[in-house]
Amino acid sequence: MVVIEPSFEIDEKGRVICQTHSKYPHFIKPAMTPSEDRQMEKQLTCISCSHYLNDDCYFPKSEIDKIELDRLNRSRFQCNLCGNKIDLMLTIMQKIYLEVRFNIDMPLICCDCYSSLAEKRYIKNNNNRIILSILFYLPIVIFMITLFRPTIVVIFISFLFGIVLKIIFKRIGSQSLFIFDLLQGRRFYKKYFRNKDKVNSP
C-alpha cells in the first residue's frame, strides 16, 4: 500500500494546511467570503481527508483518532505563548510529524499569537490578557466579601471559585486566562522569539 506523506504550509492567517489533504484545492481557494473562510477552518482536520478514511496516510487512522480525542477532551495541546487550547488539528499534526519524522521540536502556536508576532504586538497583547486575568477575580472576591465577612477563608474560596470558572472557560471556550500560562508564554517568547519578526509555525 502506498503511504501518503504529509506536506505542510502556513497561510497568511497562520493556519497550517496540509498540501496532500484531499481538500487542499478548496483550502487555498482565492477570495473566500468570511462565511466560507470559517467553514474552511472547520475542515482543517485529518478527519475530513480521504487519506484518513482510506487509512493510507503516514499517520494511521487509529493514531489520528487518538490525537483528535486528546485535542478535544484534554489540555495537552495548548499554545506555548498564551496557553490557549489549539483549535486547528493540522497545527498539531504538523508539530507531531516534524518531531517523529525529522526530530524537529516545533512550538505549538495559535493563529492569534502567530498574527501578534508577525505584527510585533505580542507583548502588548500579553500585558492586556494579564490585566484581564487579574480583573477576572475582582467581581468574585467583591461578591463573596459582600455576602460574608472579609476573612482569609472567604478570599481563598473566592479565588478557588475563580480558578474553577477559568478551567471551565478554558475547556469550553479554548481561552486561557491563567496568569501562570501567560507568564510562561512571555518567558517562552523572550527565549525564542524576541529577536524574530515572524515565526514559521502557528
C-alpha positions in Angstrom: 0.0 0.0 0.0 1.3 3.5 -0.9 1.6 5.7 2.2 0.9 9.4 1.7 3.5 11.7 3.3 2.0 14.9 4.7 3.4 18.2 3.5 2.5 21.4 5.3 2.3 25.1 4.6 1.1 28.1 6.5 -1.3 30.7 5.1 -1.3 34.4 5.8 -3.5 33.9 8.8 -1.2 31.4 10.5 -3.3 28.4 9.7 -1.5 25.1 8.9 -2.7 23.5 5.7 -1.6 20.0 4.5 -0.7 20.1 0.8 -1.6 16.4 0.5 -5.0 16.8 2.0 -7.7 15.7 -0.4 -9.5 19.1 0.1 -6.3 21.1 -0.4 -7.6 22.9 -3.6 -10.6 24.1 -1.6 -8.4 25.3 1.3 -6.4 27.6 -1.0 -9.4 28.8 -3.0 -8.9 32.6 -3.5 -11.3 35.4 -2.4 -13.4 33.4 0.0 -16.2 35.2 1.9 -15.9 35.3 5.7 -18.5 32.6 6.0 -16.7 30.4 3.5 -13.4 31.0 5.4 -14.9 29.9 8.7 -16.4 26.8 7.1 -13.0 26.0 5.6 -11.3 26.3 9.0 -13.7 23.6 10.3 -12.3 21.2 7.6 -8.7 21.8 8.5 -8.5 18.4 10.1 -7.3 14.9 9.0 -10.9 13.7 9.7 -12.1 15.4 6.5 -9.4 13.9 4.3 -9.9 10.9 2.1 -6.4 9.6 3.1 -7.7 9.3 6.6 -10.8 7.5 5.5 -8.7 5.1 3.3 -6.1 4.7 6.1 -3.2 5.4 3.7 -1.8 8.4 5.4 1.6 8.5 7.1 -0.4 8.6 10.3 -2.5 5.5 10.9 -6.2 6.2 11.3 -6.1 4.9 14.9 -3.3 7.4 15.8 -5.2 10.3 14.2 -8.3 9.3 16.2 -6.3 9.3 19.5 -4.7 12.7 18.7 -8.1 14.2 17.9 -9.6 12.8 21.1 -6.7 14.3 23.1 -7.2 17.7 21.3 -10.9 17.8 22.0 -11.0 16.5 25.6 -7.7 17.5 27.2 -5.4 20.5 27.6 -2.4 18.6 26.2 -2.2 20.7 23.1 -2.0 24.4 24.0 -0.3 27.4 22.6 3.2 27.9 24.0 2.7 31.7 24.0 -0.7 32.2 25.6 -1.9 28.8 26.9 -5.0 28.7 24.7 -6.2 25.3 23.5 -5.1 24.7 19.9 -8.3 24.5 17.8 -6.9 23.5 14.4 -5.9 19.9 14.3 -3.4 20.3 11.4 -1.3 22.7 13.6 -0.9 19.7 16.0 -0.3 17.2 13.2 2.5 19.4 11.7 4.3 19.5 15.1 4.0 15.8 15.6 5.0 15.0 12.1 8.2 17.1 12.3 9.1 15.6 15.6 8.6 12.0 14.6 9.9 12.3 11.0 12.7 14.8 11.3 13.3 15.1 15.1 12.4 18.8 14.9 10.9 20.3 18.0 8.5 22.9 16.7 6.5 25.1 19.2 2.7 25.0 19.2 1.4 28.5 18.4 -2.2 29.5 17.9 -3.2 31.7 15.0 -3.8 34.7 17.2 -0.3 34.6 18.6 1.1 34.0 15.1 -0.5 37.2 14.0 0.6 39.1 17.0 4.2 38.0 16.5 4.0 39.0 12.8 2.7 42.4 13.7 5.1 42.8 16.7 2.3 43.2 19.2 2.7 40.1 21.3 3.9 41.8 24.5 1.1 44.3 24.3 -1.5 41.5 23.9 0.2 39.5 26.7 0.0 42.5 29.1 -3.6 43.1 28.3 -4.5 39.5 29.0 -2.6 39.5 32.3 -4.6 42.6 33.4 -7.8 40.8 32.2 -6.9 37.7 34.2 -6.3 39.8 37.4 -9.6 41.7 36.8 -11.4 38.3 36.4 -11.1 37.7 40.1 -12.3 41.1 41.4 -16.0 40.7 40.9 -15.9 37.3 42.5 -13.9 38.5 45.5 -16.1 41.6 46.0 -19.3 39.5 45.7 -18.1 37.0 48.3 -17.0 39.7 50.7 -20.3 41.5 50.5 -22.1 38.2 51.4 -19.7 37.1 54.1 -17.2 38.6 56.5 -14.0 39.6 54.7 -11.8 36.8 56.1 -8.9 35.0 54.5 -11.1 31.9 54.1 -13.7 33.9 52.1 -11.0 35.4 49.9 -9.4 31.9 49.4 -12.8 30.4 48.5 -13.3 33.3 46.1 -10.1 32.7 44.3 -10.7 28.9 44.2 -14.1 29.6 42.7 -12.4 31.8 40.1 -9.9 29.1 39.2 -12.7 26.6 38.7 -14.5 29.1 36.4 -11.3 29.6 34.4 -10.8 25.9 33.9 -14.3 25.6 32.6 -13.8 28.6 30.4 -10.5 27.2 29.0 -12.0 23.8 28.2 -15.2 25.1 26.6 -14.0 28.4 25.1 -10.4 27.4 24.3 -9.3 30.6 26.0 -6.8 30.6 28.9 -6.9 33.4 31.5 -4.4 31.7 33.8 -1.6 34.1 34.8 0.7 31.2 35.0 0.1 30.3 31.3 0.6 34.0 30.3 3.8 34.4 32.2 5.1 31.1 31.0 4.3 32.2 27.4 6.1 35.5 27.9 9.2 33.6 29.1 8.9 31.4 26.0 8.7 34.4 23.8 11.8 36.1 25.3 13.7 32.9 24.9 12.8 32.0 21.3 11.1 34.9 19.5 12.1 38.3 21.0 14.6 39.0 18.2 12.5 37.5 15.4 9.9 39.3 13.3 7.9 36.3 12.4 7.7 32.6 13.3 7.4 29.7 11.0 4.5 27.9 12.7 1.2 28.8 14.1 
